[in-house]
Amino acid sequence: MSATTEPTTATSRREQRSWYFYDWANSAYVTTVATVLLAPYLTAVATEAACPRLPDGATCRTDLSVLGLPVSPGSLVFYAATFSTIVSALLLPLVGAGAGRPAHPERDMAAMAWLGSLAACCLWFVRGTDWQLGVALLVLANLCLAGSLVVYDAILCQIAGPDERDRVSSRGWALGYLGGFILLALNLGLVTGHDALGLSEGEAVRFSLLSAGLWWAGFTLVPYLGLRDRPPVNLTPVSGSLVREAFGQLASTFSHLRGYRHTMMFLLAYLFFNDGIQTVIGVSSVYGSKELGFSTSQLIVTILLVQVVAFGGALAFGRLAGRYGARDVVLWSLLLWTLVVAIGFFLPAGRFGLWLGLAVLIGIVLGGSQALSRSLYSHLVPRGREAEYFSLYQACERGTSWFGTLLFGLVHQVTDSYRPAILALVVFFALGAVFLRKVDVRQGIADAGNVAPAVV
């Protein structure tokens, strides 16, 4: 199937439906583990290790020792996220270079997904003061997720024609939010009703972490079985081992990218504005619990609300892109993200109703901005180099996103407050918008040799 033709067959539709389910599969890990439960739980485990006799409500003033360096228990999870994003940004181009060569990308995607889901399942064993195990499993799961998404995003170019990309990408994101909502709702019942089930809150959280890993692994079977093999095209001939082939393909990718000015400009824009998005997502649970004083159950309710609203937001933004063009709709979304950051900075502690209002705004803009960024970039990718170029896309997603988590960690360590750091995110959205406005989408599509959709 050509990436420049419009698939209309029943087989194409079935493949698209199978493809959607990897969003459904991995979103359970992203919501239950990475966004809501693991950060507060791992912070509590690290605090127990640093301050084992800390009275309720007291602040831990003892640091952990990580490779001989003092680390605040409240900052540990952010430093772990920082480390995993830096490593993934360095490794993902190699993953993409290697993944673009086999004729069965769905197998590569599934292999990384299943290794990541195994790490997520093993979070069940993190208890007491085992913060080192928690950090190692978090890093491994995040790396595997990032690698699998490189291949997953690249497959979009193979299963959807130009006029379908926004719709298909948006439906994938929407289904992901729905799947994340369902599992998180079940985990909300488990965590809030743990006493009736004879469980401690910690045990309920660990069961929830385990369920996310099993969900991720199980539903990955759908795209693994439903997507068909495709022969690679436009490969740079490289002899030697698979590792040597990957490095040779990587060198070719960077050399090739220099000839696509608008693709490079989009990646630069995405590097900045996605950092703001990822930081908002990554710090939301700890910001809500530690800075604003909300309970774990309230945070889960918040994320559930975001998931429900984001389901509709992703579909709505897909329709808007069909009318106004994906680039302009993403630009509008960056204005809304700036508003989110400003409201979050001034939000008073303990005002759960206002917090939920902010969650609605986040949900509206979250799915749409991410789904349309993926589909917009897919038009700027030269045919046959999808995995390579989407590895750069994922690397850009992680290339600066560690600045946000690192900033929050450092500010917490110095000031014991996350508020002063949040306004810095406005800079990321502003710079992203400036660079995105410089992208001539129609010219970029033509340069890549692709067919432009009816509305650009």
C-alpha positions as CSV (number, residue, x, y, z in Angstrom):
1,M,0.0,0.0,0.0
2,S,1.4,3.4,-0.9
3,A,1.6,6.0,1.8
4,T,0.5,8.6,-0.7
5,T,-2.8,6.9,-1.7
6,E,-6.0,6.8,0.1
7,P,-6.8,3.4,1.6
8,T,-10.4,2.5,1.2
9,T,-10.4,-1.3,1.4
10,A,-11.9,-3.3,4.3
11,T,-8.4,-4.6,5.1
12,S,-7.1,-1.0,5.6
13,R,-10.0,-0.2,7.9
14,R,-9.3,-3.4,9.9
15,E,-5.7,-2.4,10.2
16,Q,-6.5,1.0,11.4
17,R,-8.8,-0.4,14.1
18,S,-6.1,-2.8,15.2
19,W,-3.6,0.2,15.2
20,Y,-5.9,2.2,17.5
21,F,-5.6,-0.5,20.2
22,Y,-2.0,0.2,20.9
23,D,-3.1,3.7,22.2
24,W,-5.7,1.8,24.2
25,A,-3.0,-0.6,25.5
26,N,-0.2,1.8,26.6
27,S,-2.4,4.6,27.9
28,A,-3.3,2.5,30.9
29,Y,0.4,2.6,31.9
30,V,0.7,6.3,31.2
31,T,-2.4,7.2,33.3
32,T,-2.4,4.7,36.1
33,V,1.4,4.4,36.6
34,A,3.3,7.4,35.1
35,T,0.7,10.1,35.7
36,V,-1.2,9.3,38.9
37,L,-0.1,6.6,41.2
38,L,3.7,5.9,40.9
39,A,5.0,9.4,41.7
40,P,3.2,9.8,45.1
41,Y,3.8,6.1,46.0
42,L,7.5,6.1,45.1
43,T,7.9,9.4,46.9
44,A,6.4,7.8,50.0
45,V,8.7,4.8,49.7
46,A,11.7,7.1,49.3
47,T,10.6,9.1,52.3
48,E,10.2,6.0,54.4
49,A,13.8,5.0,53.5
50,A,15.2,8.5,54.3
51,C,13.0,9.2,57.4
52,P,11.7,5.9,58.8
53,R,10.2,7.4,61.9
54,L,8.7,10.5,60.4
55,P,5.5,11.6,62.2
56,D,2.4,12.1,60.2
57,G,2.3,15.5,58.5
58,A,6.0,16.2,59.2
59,T,8.4,17.1,56.4
60,C,11.4,14.8,55.7
61,R,14.6,16.8,56.0
62,T,17.0,13.9,55.4
63,D,18.3,13.2,51.9
64,L,18.8,9.9,50.1
65,S,22.2,9.0,48.8
66,V,22.2,8.3,45.0
67,L,25.6,7.6,43.6
68,G,27.1,9.6,46.4
69,L,24.9,12.6,45.8
70,P,22.2,13.9,48.2
71,V,18.7,13.7,46.7
72,S,15.5,14.9,48.4
73,P,12.9,12.1,48.6
74,G,10.4,14.5,47.1
75,S,12.6,15.1,44.1
76,L,13.6,11.5,43.5
77,V,10.9,10.6,41.0
78,F,11.6,13.8,38.9
79,Y,15.3,12.9,38.7
80,A,14.4,9.4,37.7
81,A,12.1,10.8,34.9
82,T,14.9,13.1,33.9
83,F,17.4,10.3,33.6
84,S,15.0,8.1,31.5
85,T,14.1,10.9,29.1
86,I,17.8,11.8,28.5
87,V,18.7,8.2,27.9
88,S,15.7,7.7,25.6
89,A,16.5,10.8,23.6
90,L,19.9,9.4,22.9
91,L,18.8,5.9,22.1
92,L,15.6,6.5,20.1
93,P,17.3,7.5,16.8
94,L,19.1,4.2,16.9
95,V,15.8,2.4,17.6
96,G,14.2,4.1,14.6
97,A,17.1,3.4,12.3
98,G,17.0,-0.3,13.2
99,A,13.2,-0.5,13.2
100,G,12.9,0.9,9.7
101,R,14.8,-2.1,8.2
102,P,12.7,-5.2,9.1
103,A,9.5,-6.0,7.2
104,H,7.6,-6.7,10.4
105,P,7.6,-3.4,12.4
106,E,4.6,-4.6,14.5
107,R,6.8,-7.3,16.0
108,D,9.4,-4.8,17.1
109,M,6.7,-2.7,18.6
110,A,5.2,-5.6,20.5
111,A,8.6,-6.8,21.8
112,M,9.4,-3.5,23.4
113,A,5.8,-3.2,24.7
114,W,6.0,-6.5,26.4
115,L,9.3,-5.8,28.0
116,G,8.0,-2.5,29.3
117,S,4.8,-4.1,30.5
118,L,6.9,-6.7,32.4
119,A,8.7,-3.9,34.1
120,A,5.4,-2.3,35.0
121,C,4.1,-5.5,36.4
122,C,7.2,-5.9,38.6
123,L,6.4,-2.6,40.3
124,W,4.2,-4.9,42.5
125,F,7.4,-5.8,44.3
126,V,8.2,-2.2,45.3
127,R,7.4,-1.9,48.9
128,G,8.8,-0.7,52.2
129,T,12.0,1.2,51.4
130,D,12.8,-0.4,48.0
131,W,13.0,2.9,46.2
132,Q,16.0,1.6,44.1
133,L,13.9,-1.1,42.5
134,G,11.1,1.4,41.8
135,V,13.5,3.8,40.1
136,A,15.1,1.0,37.9
137,L,11.7,-0.4,36.8
138,L,10.3,3.1,36.1
139,V,13.3,3.9,33.9
140,L,13.1,0.5,32.0
141,A,9.3,0.8,31.4
142,N,9.7,4.4,30.2
143,L,12.4,3.5,27.8
144,C,10.5,0.6,26.4
145,L,7.3,2.7,26.0
146,A,9.3,5.3,24.1
147,G,10.8,2.8,21.8
148,S,7.5,1.1,21.0
149,L,5.9,4.5,20.2
150,V,8.6,5.2,17.6
151,V,7.4,2.1,15.6
152,Y,3.7,2.7,16.4
153,D,3.7,6.3,15.1
154,A,5.6,5.3,12.0
155,I,3.0,2.7,11.1
156,L,0.4,5.6,10.8
157,C,2.0,6.6,7.5
158,Q,1.5,3.1,6.2
159,I,-2.1,2.5,7.1
160,A,-3.6,6.0,6.4
161,G,-3.6,8.2,3.4
162,P,-3.2,12.0,3.5
163,D,-6.8,12.9,4.1
164,E,-7.2,10.2,6.8
165,R,-4.2,11.1,9.0
166,D,-5.8,13.6,11.3
167,R,-8.9,11.4,11.7
168,V,-7.0,8.2,12.3
169,S,-4.4,9.8,14.7
170,S,-7.2,11.5,16.6
171,R,-9.2,8.4,17.0
172,G,-6.2,6.5,18.3
173,W,-5.6,9.2,20.9
174,A,-9.3,9.2,21.8
175,L,-9.4,5.5,22.2
176,G,-6.3,5.7,24.4
177,Y,-7.9,8.2,26.7
178,L,-11.0,6.0,26.9
179,G,-8.9,2.9,27.8
180,G,-7.0,4.9,30.4
181,F,-10.2,6.1,31.9
182,I,-11.7,2.6,32.2
183,L,-8.7,1.1,34.0
184,L,-8.1,4.2,36.2
185,A,-11.8,4.1,37.2
186,L,-11.5,0.5,38.3
187,N,-8.3,1.4,40.2
188,L,-10.1,4.4,41.8
189,G,-12.6,1.9,43.3
190,L,-9.8,-0.3,44.5
191,V,-7.8,2.4,46.2
192,T,-10.8,4.2,47.8
193,G,-12.4,0.9,48.9
194,H,-9.2,-0.9,50.0
195,D,-10.4,-1.2,53.6
196,A,-13.5,-3.1,52.6
197,L,-11.4,-5.5,50.6
198,G,-9.0,-6.1,53.4
199,L,-6.1,-4.3,51.7
200,S,-3.8,-1.5,52.9
201,E,-3.7,1.6,50.6
202,G,-0.2,0.6,49.6
203,E,-1.3,-2.9,48.6
204,A,-4.2,-1.3,46.6
205,V,-1.8,0.9,44.8
206,R,0.5,-2.0,44.0
207,F,-2.4,-4.0,42.6
208,S,-3.2,-1.0,40.4
209,L,0.3,-0.8,39.1
210,L,0.2,-4.5,38.3
211,S,-3.1,-4.2,36.5
212,A,-1.7,-1.5,34.2
213,G,1.2,-3.7,33.2
214,L,-1.1,-6.6,32.4
215,W,-3.5,-4.3,30.5
216,W,-0.6,-3.0,28.4
217,A,0.7,-6.5,27.6
218,G,-2.7,-8.0,26.9
219,F,-4.1,-5.4,24.5
220,T,-0.8,-5.2,22.6
221,L,-1.8,-8.5,21.1
222,V,-4.5,-6.7,19.0
223,P,-2.1,-4.6,16.8
224,Y,0.5,-7.4,16.9
225,L,-2.0,-9.8,15.3
226,G,-3.9,-7.3,13.2
227,L,-1.2,-5.4,11.4
228,R,0.5,-6.9,8.4
229,D,4.1,-7.1,7.4
230,R,5.4,-4.6,4.8
231,P,8.8,-4.6,3.0
232,P,11.1,-1.7,3.9
233,V,11.7,0.8,1.1
234,N,14.4,3.5,0.4
235,L,16.9,1.9,2.7
236,T,20.5,3.0,2.7
237,P,22.6,-0.2,1.9
238,V,24.8,-0.9,4.9
239,S,26.7,-4.2,5.4
240,G,27.5,-5.8,8.7
241,S,25.7,-6.6,11.9
242,L,22.3,-5.2,12.9
243,V,24.0,-2.7,15.2
244,R,26.2,-1.5,12.4
245,E,23.2,-1.3,10.1
246,A,21.4,0.8,12.6
247,F,24.3,3.3,13.0
248,G,24.7,3.5,9.3
249,Q,21.0,4.2,8.8
250,L,21.2,6.8,11.6
251,A,24.0,8.6,9.9
252,S,22.0,8.6,6.7
253,T,18.9,9.9,8.5
254,F,20.7,13.0,9.9
255,S,22.3,13.7,6.5
256,H,19.0,13.3,4.8
257,L,17.1,15.6,7.3
258,R,19.2,18.6,6.4
259,G,17.4,18.7,3.0
260,Y,14.0,19.2,4.6
261,R,13.9,22.6,6.1
262,H,10.2,22.6,7.2
263,T,10.4,19.2,8.7
264,M,13.4,20.4,10.8
265,M,11.5,23.5,11.8
266,F,8.5,21.5,12.9
267,L,10.8,19.3,15.0
268,L,12.3,22.4,16.6
269,A,8.8,23.7,17.4
270,Y,7.7,20.3,18.8
271,L,10.8,20.1,20.9
272,F,9.7,23.2,22.8
273,F,5.9,23.1,23.1
274,N,5.8,19.4,23.8
275,D,8.2,20.0,26.7
276,G,5.6,22.2,28.3
277,I,2.8,19.6,27.7
278,Q,4.9,16.7,29.1
279,T,5.9,18.7,32.1
280,V,2.3,19.6,33.0
281,I,1.3,15.9,32.7
282,G,4.3,14.6,34.6
283,V,4.1,16.9,37.6
284,S,0.4,17.1,37.9
285,S,-0.1,14.4,40.5
286,V,2.7,15.5,42.8
287,Y,1.8,19.2,42.3
288,G,-1.8,18.4,43.3
289,S,-0.9,16.2,46.3
290,K,2.1,18.1,47.7
291,E,1.4,21.7,46.7
292,L,-2.4,21.9,46.7
293,G,-3.1,19.2,49.4
294,F,-5.3,16.8,47.4
295,S,-5.7,13.1,48.3
296,T,-4.8,10.2,46.1
297,S,-8.5,9.6,45.5
298,Q,-9.1,13.2,44.4
299,L,-6.1,13.0,42.1
300,I,-7.5,9.9,40.4
301,V,-10.9,11.6,40.0
302,T,-9.1,14.5,38.4
303,I,-7.3,12.3,35.9
304,L,-10.5,10.4,35.2
305,L,-12.1,13.8,34.3
306,V,-9.2,14.7,32.1
307,Q,-9.5,11.3,30.3
308,V,-13.2,11.7,29.6
309,V,-12.9,15.3,28.4
310,A,-9.7,14.4,26.4
311,F,-11.6,11.7,24.6
312,G,-14.1,14.2,23.2
313,G,-11.3,16.9,22.8
314,A,-9.2,14.6,20.6
315,L,-12.2,13.9,18.3
316,A,-13.2,17.5,18.2
317,F,-9.7,18.7,17.3
318,G,-9.6,16.2,14.6
319,R,-12.7,17.7,13.0
320,L,-11.4,21.2,13.4
321,A,-8.2,20.2,11.6
322,G,-10.3,18.9,8.7
323,R,-11.8,22.4,8.5
324,Y,-8.9,24.8,9.4
325,G,-5.8,22.7,9.0
326,A,-3.8,20.9,11.6
327,R,-1.0,23.5,12.0
328,D,-3.4,26.4,12.8
329,V,-5.4,24.2,15.3
330,V,-2.2,23.2,17.1
331,L,-1.2,26.9,17.3
332,W,-4.6,27.6,18.9
333,S,-4.0,24.8,21.4
334,L,-0.7,26.4,22.5
335,L,-2.6,29.5,23.5
336,L,-4.9,27.4,25.7
337,W,-1.8,25.6,27.2
338,T,-0.5,29.0,28.2
339,L,-3.8,29.8,29.9
340,V,-3.6,26.4,31.8
341,V,-0.1,27.2,33.2
342,A,-1.2,30.7,34.3
343,I,-4.3,29.3,36.1
344,G,-2.2,26.5,37.7
345,F,0.2,29.0,39.2
346,F,-2.5,31.1,40.9
347,L,-4.7,28.2,41.9
348,P,-5.2,28.3,45.7
349,A,-4.5,25.2,47.8
350,G,-7.5,23.0,48.7
351,R,-9.9,24.4,46.2
352,F,-10.9,21.1,44.5
353,G,-13.7,22.6,42.4
354,L,-11.3,25.1,40.8
355,W,-8.8,22.2,40.3
356,L,-11.5,20.2,38.5
357,G,-12.2,23.2,36.3
358,L,-8.6,23.4,35.3
359,A,-8.7,19.6,34.6
360,V,-11.5,20.2,32.1
361,L,-9.5,22.8,30.2
362,I,-6.5,20.5,30.2
363,G,-8.6,17.6,28.8
364,I,-10.0,19.8,26.0
365,V,-6.6,20.7,24.7
366,L,-4.5,17.7,25.7
367,G,-5.6,15.0,23.2
368,G,-6.1,17.4,20.3
369,S,-2.6,19.0,20.5
370,Q,-0.9,15.6,20.7
371,A,-2.9,13.8,18.1
372,L,-2.6,16.6,15.5
373,S,1.1,17.0,16.1
374,R,1.5,13.4,15.2
375,S,-0.6,13.5,12.1
376,L,0.9,16.9,11.0
377,Y,4.4,15.6,11.3
378,S,3.5,12.4,9.3
379,H,2.9,14.5,6.2
380,L,6.4,16.0,6.5
381,V,8.1,12.6,6.6
382,P,9.8,11.3,3.4
383,R,8.3,7.9,2.2
384,G,10.2,4.9,3.4
385,R,11.9,6.7,6.3
386,E,8.9,6.7,8.7
387,A,10.6,4.8,11.6
388,E,13.8,6.9,11.3
389,Y,12.0,10.2,11.3
390,F,9.5,9.3,14.0
391,S,12.5,8.3,16.2
392,L,13.6,11.9,15.9
393,Y,10.0,13.0,16.7
394,Q,10.1,10.9,19.9
395,A,13.6,12.0,20.7
396,C,12.4,15.6,20.4
397,E,9.5,14.7,22.7
398,R,12.2,13.7,25.3
399,G,15.0,16.0,24.2
400,T,13.9,18.9,26.3
401,S,11.1,17.5,28.4
402,W,13.7,16.6,31.0
403,F,14.3,20.4,31.5
404,G,10.8,20.7,33.0
405,T,11.1,17.7,35.4
406,L,14.7,18.7,36.2
407,L,13.6,22.3,36.9
408,F,10.8,21.1,39.2
409,G,13.1,18.8,41.0
410,L,15.7,21.5,41.6
411,V,13.2,24.2,42.6
412,H,11.7,21.8,45.1
413,Q,15.0,21.0,46.6
414,V,15.9,24.7,47.0
415,T,12.5,26.2,47.9
416,D,10.2,23.3,49.0
417,S,7.7,24.7,46.5
418,Y,6.7,23.8,42.9
419,R,4.9,27.1,42.2
420,P,7.9,29.2,41.2
421,A,8.8,26.8,38.4
422,I,5.4,26.5,36.7
423,L,5.5,30.0,35.1
424,A,8.7,29.0,33.2
425,L,6.5,26.7,31.1
426,V,5.1,29.7,29.3
427,V,8.4,30.2,27.6
428,F,8.2,26.7,26.1
429,F,4.8,27.2,24.6
430,A,5.7,30.7,23.3
431,L,8.9,29.4,21.6
432,G,7.0,26.4,20.2
433,A,4.4,28.7,18.7
434,V,7.1,31.0,17.1
435,F,8.8,28.1,15.4
436,L,5.6,26.4,14.3
437,R,4.4,29.6,12.6
438,K,7.5,29.4,10.4
439,V,6.5,25.9,9.1
440,D,5.1,26.1,5.6
441,V,3.2,22.9,5.7
442,R,2.3,22.7,2.0
443,Q,5.9,23.3,1.0
444,G,7.1,20.8,3.5
445,I,4.8,18.1,2.2
446,A,5.9,18.8,-1.4
447,D,9.6,18.7,-0.3
448,A,9.0,15.3,1.3
449,G,7.4,14.0,-1.9
450,N,4.0,13.4,-0.3
451,V,0.5,14.2,-1.4
452,A,-1.1,17.1,0.5
453,P,-4.5,16.6,2.2
454,A,-7.4,18.7,0.9
455,V,-7.1,21.1,3.9
456,V,-3.5,22.0,5.0
